[in-house]
Amino acid sequence: MTPMETYDACIELQRSSKIPEAINALKQLTEGVPDFALAYNALAAIYKKQGDIDLSIQNMEKYCELEPDDSFGFSILSSYCLEAGRRDQAEEALGKAHDLRFKAQFG
C-alpha cells in the first residue's frame, strides 16, 4: 500500500472507534515513512480528543516541521499550546501562521 492508502485505512480505523489500532497504525506509518506529514497531523488530532495535549503538541510540531508553509497547521499548534498553558509557544506559532497567511496573500 502507498502511504496515502495506509493513512486512509488508519482514518477508517479511527472512524470505526478503533482508536488504539489507529494510533498504532499511524505510528507505524511515521516510522516507515517519517516525512509523511498527514500521519502526524492525524496523531495530533487523536491525542487531542483523548486529552493528551502534550502528545498532540509533539505531533503537531512535527507536522509543522514537515509542512512549514501550512498556516492552518501553525494555527492549530497555537491553539494546542494555549490549551496546555504554553503561552509563549502559542504566540510564536500564531505569529508564524499570520506571517504565512500574509505572505500567501500579498507575496
C-alpha positions, 0 to 999 in steps of 0.5 A: 500500500502507498502511504496515502492508502495506509493513512486512509485505512488508519482514518477508517480505523479511527472512524470505526472507534478503533482508536488504539489500532489507529494510533498504532497504525499511524505510528507505524506509518511515521516510522516507515515513512517519517516525512509523511506529514498527514500521519502526524497531523492525524496523531495530533488530532487523536491525542487531542480528543483523548486529552493528551495535549502534550502528545498532540503538541509533539505531533503537531510540531512535527507536522509543522516541521514537515509542512512549514508553509501550512498556516492552518497547521501553525494555527492549530499548534497555537491553539494546542499550546494555549490549551496546555498553558504554553503561552509563549509557544502559542504566540510564536506559532500564531505569529508564524501562521499570520506571517504565512497567511500574509505572505500567501496573500500579498507575496 
